[in-house]
Amino acid sequence: MSTGWITNAVFHRHDTGPSHPERAARLAAIETRIETCGLADEIERLEAPPIDPARLATVHDPRYVARVEAAIARGARVLDEGDTHVSADSWRAALCAAGGAITAVERVMSGRWKNAFVAARPPGHHAERDEAMGFCLFNNVALAAHHLRHTLGLERVAILDWDVHHGNGTQHLFEDDPSVYFASLHQWPLYPGTGAASERGIGAGEGATLNAPQPPRAGDREWLDALERVVLPAIEAFRPQFLLISAGFDAHARDPLAQTELSTEAYGRMTELVIELAQRTCEGRIVSLLEGGYDLVALAECAEVHIGALSSARSVQRPSRPRVDDDRRKEE
């Protein structure tokens, strides 16, 4: 089985303006690097399809979805908090980002891919149920987790978020759900101000949220220690059947939006550790989704070592499953 790569040309047309850090040049830098380093020949590419807008309501307020569509249609350039910029193509880009996440988990679950990377924008982990924020419109990783649980029938899904900014939207969407484990490594204090270690979930979901905040200037030793000693053992104890990664690369020392000092090599090692965990717990099933990362050189380097590790991972023998599209045809 190969590693899947999902993207779409429309992601380049999500125009946030010339000075915005979440810009199309991010994807171009990753794509160029994957081509020049030879990884492009080792992965299988697929165009991200748009999701049916009605399916966004599985995690978002339908009124919010309608509001975003209407705002973009009338030419709005900024949504909600003011840091999330949009353009005429942003609605379709957001639908394709969500659709790419859904497609990736379906193909990994069906056995067509051993794992996958979704190179999409806009990113998603800050998007709340009814609010755009932190450059995010819709929560792609949350939509993928919901799809795995409620359409593909898994009982336990884990989300590991290692973006340097806490994934507030993802945490809030699942904090009362014991079937989705959310674990986050991030700098604290930092935007968006959530993600204290005391935030462990609420109600039935108490204990299914784990935050491992790291101080400014923390580097490889601190992050890898927290990952190996705290985060991964907790995820393994949860026994996930699928592992999603909110893969931000903005904890790199070169990144302009934070003060964390990870090396490129640290991202390669983190990926290897997560792969080892997935092979022990969920037959190697991983889908990684691009979140942050704003220094173009660091972003390209980190994406290379991350995707390279996914591609090099050994395939795990899995029980045969009907393909998702075959399942749907039977239902019809």
N, C-alpha and C positions, 0 to 999 in steps of 0.2 A: 504493500500500500504506500502511496505517496503522500506528501504534505500538500495540502491545498492552499491556494492563494486566491483570495477574492477581492476584487476591486472593481471600479467602474470609472469611465472617463468623466462622468458627471461630477465626481468628487472634486475634480479640478475647477469646475465652474461654480462651486460654492464660494462666492467672492466675498471675503470679509473686509476688503479694503487694503491699501498698500502698507499700512503700518501695524496691522493686526498680527499678533504672534501666531495665531492658528490660521495659517495661510496655505495656499495650494502648493507652494514651494516645498512644503514638508513631504507631501506624497512624491513629488518629483525627485527629491533627494533620495528617498527610500528606493524608488523604482530604478533610478540610475545605478545605485549601489548594488542592487540585486542582479542587475544585468552585467555589470562590469566584474563582479566577483565570481560569476559563474553559477550562482544559485538558481538563476532563472531556468536553467536546463534540468534542475533536479526537482522542481515543484510543478504542480498542475494548476494552471490558471483558469479562473472562471469569472464571468461578469456577474456582479451583484445585481439581482433583480429587485424591483421595487416591491415593498410590502403593500398589501391591501391596507389603506389607511384605517379601515375599521379595526384591524388587528392591533393597532397601536393602543386601543382602549383596553387591552388586556392588562396593561400596567399604568396607562395614563388616563386622566380624566377626559372623557370625550369632548367636553367643552373646551379644554385646553388644546386638544388636537385641532378642533375647528378654528380656534382663535389663531393658532400658528399658521394654518393654511390661509386664512383670510388676510392676515397681516402681510404675508409674503405676496399674495395675489394683488394687494393694493399698493405694493411697492415699498413696504417698510424696510428699513435698513438695520434696525436694532430691535431686539426683543427684550422684554421684562427688565432684568437688572441692568442692562445697558452694555454688558461685556460680550453679549452674544449677537454678532453681526450676521446679517443675512442678505441675500440678493435674489434675483428672479429665479435662479436655478436651485436655491437652497431647499425648497420643498421636495423636489425630486431627489436631490442628493440625500436628504434625511431619510426618505422612504427607501432608497437603495442601501443606505448604511444599515438600517434595520433589517431589510431583506437579506443583505449579505450575511448578517449574524445568524438569521434563521436558516439560511441555506447551508452555512458552514456546519452547524450542529447536526442538521439532517444528514449531510454527507458523511460526517464522522460516525454518526450513529448507525448508518446503513452499512458501514464497512468500506465504502468507496475510498475514503481517505483515512489515514491513521491519525492525523491531527490537521489543524488549519490555522492560518493567520488571515485576519480580515483587515485589509489596508483601506480603511474608510474614513471619511470625514463628512459632516461634523462628528466629533467624538460624542460620548454619551453619558459618562458616569456621574456628572453633576446634575443631569436633568431630573427634576423632581416630578411627582405625579402631575402637578399642574403649573409648573414653572420652568422656563428656560433659564439656564445660568451656566457660568463657567465655560462658554463657547459651545454648550451642548443643547440640542433641541429635544431629542428623544433618547431614552436610555437603552442603547443597543444591547448591552450585556444583560440587562434585566429582561428584555424581551426574549433573548435567547434562553435564559434560565426558565422563564415562564413556559416557553414552548417545550423545553425538555420535560418539564414536570407535567404539564396539563394536556399536551398534544402527543408527545412521544412516550409518556407514561412512566418516567423515572420517579423514584421515591426520594432521592437525595442528590442535590446538585450543590457544588461548592464554587464560590467565586473568590479568586485571589486578585486583589487590586494592589498593584505596586506603583501606581502613579504617585508622584511626590505630593500631590494634592489629594486629600481624603475624598473618597467617592461617596459624598453625602447622599446623592440621589439613590444610588443602589442600596445603601444601608437602609434608608428610610422606606424604600419600597418593600423590603423583606424583613424588617426588624421584628415583626410579629409572626414570622413564618418559620417554624422549626425545620422545614424540609429544604431550605436554602441557607447554606452556611456562607456568611460573608466575612472575609478576613482581609485586613488592610494594613499595609506598611506605607507610612507616609511621614512627611516632615510635620512637626507640630511645635510651636504655633505657626500657622500658615493658612492661606485661603483654603477652604471656605469657613474655617473656624470650628468645624466638627471633627470627630474622630478621637476623642479622649479615650484612654484605656478603660474608663468607667462605663462607656457605652457598650453594653453587652447584649442588646436586644430587649424587647418588651413582651409582656404577656407570655403566650405560648412559645414565642421565639426567644425568650431569655436564654442566653448561653449560646445562641447560634450566630452571634456577632462577635468578632474579635478584632480589636484595634491595637496595633503595636506602633504607637507614634514614636518617632525618632527626632532628636533635637537638631537644630541647624548645625551644620558642619560635620554631622555624622557621615561616615564613609563606608567603605567596603566591609570593614571588620564589624561595625555595629549592625549594618543591615543584614549581612549574611548570618551573623550570630542570632539575631531576632528571627530570621526566617527558619534557620535550622533547629533552634532550641524551643521556639514558641509557636510560630505560625504553622509550619508544616506538620508537627506532631498533632496539633489541634485539628487540622483538616483531616489527617489520617484517622484520627479517632472518630470522626464523623462518618467515615466510610462512604465518601461520595461515589456516585456512579458516573459522574462526568465532572470535569474541571474546566471552568472558564477563567481566563486571565484578562483583567483590564490592564493592558500593557502600556502604561505610560513610560516614557524614557526621559522624563524631565527631572529625575533625581541625579542625573549625570552632573559631574563637576562643571561642565561647560554651560549648562542650561541657565538662561538669564532670569527665569521666573522663580527660582528657589535658591536655597543656600546649602543643599545637600551635595556631597562630594563623591558620588559613586564613579567608578571607572567603567569603561566599556566591558572589560573582562568580568566585572561583577554581574552584569546582565547575562552574560553567557553562563556563568556558574549558577545564577538563580534559575535560569531556564533548565539547566541540567538537573538540578535538585527537584524541580517541579515535575519534570518528565519521569524521574525515578519514582516519585510519589504516585503519579498517575498510573505507572505500570504496575505498581503494587496494589492499587485500590480500585481503579476503574478501567482496566484493560487499555491503558494508554490514551484514553479519550481526552483530548485537550483542544479547545478552540481559544485562540488568543485574539483579542480585538485591540486595535490601536486606539490609545487615548492621547495623552500629552507627549511633549518632546519638542522643544522650540529652538534649539541650536541645531542647524541643519547638518553639520559635520557629525556631532555626537549622535543625533537621531539616526543618521544613515549607518553609522558604525554599530550602534546598538541593535538596530533592526537586523543587520547582517548576522551578528552573533546569535541573536534570538531565533531567527528563522533557520539559520544554519543548524542550531541544536535541535530544533523541531524536525528538520529534514533528516538529520543523522540518527534520530531515535529509532531504536529497533521496533519493528512491528510486533504487536502482541496478538496472539491467536484469539479470535473472538468467536463466540457462537454465532451462527448465521442468523440474520434477521431479515424479514421482508423489507424491501425498500419502502421509504415513506410514500413515494408516489404510487407504488403498488398497493399499499394500504388504502390510500385514498380512492383508488379505482375500485377496490373491493367494496368500500363503503358506499360508493356511488351506484 
